[in-house]
Amino acid sequence: MKPKNLKTKIFLDSGDPKEAKEAFRFLSFLDGQTTNPTLISKNPEVAKKLARGEKLSERETLNFYRKTVQEIFQIIPRGSISIEVYADKTTTTEKMLAQAKEMYSWIKNARIKFPTTIEGIKAAQIAIKEGLRVNMTLCFSQEQAAAIFIALKKAKKGQAFLSPFIGRLDDRGENGMELIKNILKIRKEAKSKVEILTASVRKLEHLLYAIYLGSDIVTVPFHILKEWEKKGLIMPSKNFQYSAPDLKPIPYQKLDLNLPWGKFNLYHSLTEIGLEKFTKDWKSMVK
Ligand code: G3P
């Protein structure tokens, strides 16, 4: 049963509909699911093909992605399901939008993931104008978040998510959860309607602290949802302490939110590395 005082929406981070089915069964609820090229390439059906040395054509890869999200839709028809456009460093706004429109037609609760880059933000602005739901992915800094809040001012409530990837910051010795804390503060100052989706979760404490901080959404790998269920879907107490003594703090940055979004520094090395990894994993499936 969903804990009564749980306000944060819980998503599954996976490219496997079987995990969605199982998580929905043991949690008795699931508010949504996030996918990306890496997670799709890890789907057991594709992974088996790749292990046999078989690859798919570009069209077959997209068809497989579509079939996968349509299966997820059957399990959580009222949840939000994020589908990510293919984007490398050279992908234009127009190319992202063309993919977005096709992907958006796959299921009625689709939400399109665009990278937090100049081209990705431009594509998201047009998508928002055209009524699509978006999820800005690969966010690693407060400046990137501020740019999104300003660029997506016209988004209606529920139309835009922003996904800071906290685990990848932890991986390199920075306290990723502090990014969530700071971004929530900036969101309040910017009076933005963009919802914060804590992503790249590595452990149960990330989930609990995201709930404690009031992250709107948190997307969680299957094994951590399982661990949470085994612990009786515990909730953080009022005095919950998140301890990360070995991680470098990420101090809050006071930013001028009256600036146009293009004035913020959108570069972050992890955004670039993240795009490269998604590209590589997508290409690993394609002939
Ligand atoms: O939803 C984002 C997530 O899939 C990224 O997680 O573990 O690859 O950093 P990770």
Boltz pocket constraint, residues with backbone or C-beta under 6 A from the ligand:
constraints:
  - pocket:
      binder: B
      contacts: [[A, 13], [A, 34], [A, 36], [A, 39], [A, 165], [A, 167], [A, 168], [A, 199], [A, 200], [A, 201], [A, 219]]
      max_distance: 6.0
